[in-house]
């Protein structure tokens, strides 16, 4: 599990109920950014990518929502700067369409 500082889907508090306390999330092949404050998204995505790769995932899906496209642009910028991301694209229609992005990692050595 990885600790992310800040947001909670329920009350803006960590697992201990204190605002600003770390929130512990299990790292899976899907990250839903709706539970994070916009100011946290860049750091959360960077940390998530590192942790997902360390767990052995070769593909991940990041749900950023459709909205006006700001979160999508931020996620794509992080993916573009991440050396072990081989490619990325909008998710298929049944997996979020342009409200989510699928990324593929280069093989681990």
Secondary structure, DSSP 8 states (H G I E B T S, - for coil): -EEEES--TTTSB-TTS-BT-EEEE---SEEEGGGS-GGGHHHHHHHHHHHHHHTT-SEEEEE--STTSHHHHHHHHHHHH-TTEEEEEE--GGGTGGGEEEEEE----
